Amino acid sequence: MFRDSKLVSAAAVLFVLLAFLFSWWPFALVGVVLAALCGRAVTAVVLALVLDCAYGVPSGYVHVIFFPFTFLALCIVSARAVLARHMR
């Protein structure tokens, strides 16, 4: 999807590190989405699992999703794979 996916993958890891540093979850969300969209599925899932283990189970209405970042990463990776197959 992106021309230089290694650079985008490095930016995703940087966003995740900023999420840990500033403890602000939108940075983590951007990092996981960037990693998933640039075609680095394993990187996206590993980053998401690390974030889910670090942040724990969310509270509120989404408390039934125990791994929200991992679920998001898998959904984006799956959607990207399906769309890439149908767009050929």
Stockholm file with secondary structure:
# STOCKHOLM 1.0

chainA/1-88         MFRDSKLVSAAAVLFVLLAFLFSWWPFALVGVVLAALCGRAVTAVVLALVLDCAYGVPSGYVHVIFFPFTFLALCIVSARAVLARHMR
#=GR chainA/1-88 SS CCSCHHHHHHHHHHHHHHHHHHTCHHHHHHHHHHHHHTTCHHHHHHHHHHHHHHHCSCCGGGGGCSCHHHHHHHHHHHHHHHHHHHTC
#=GC SS_cons        CCSCHHHHHHHHHHHHHHHHHHTCHHHHHHHHHHHHHTTCHHHHHHHHHHHHHHHCSCCGGGGGCSCHHHHHHHHHHHHHHHHHHHTC
//
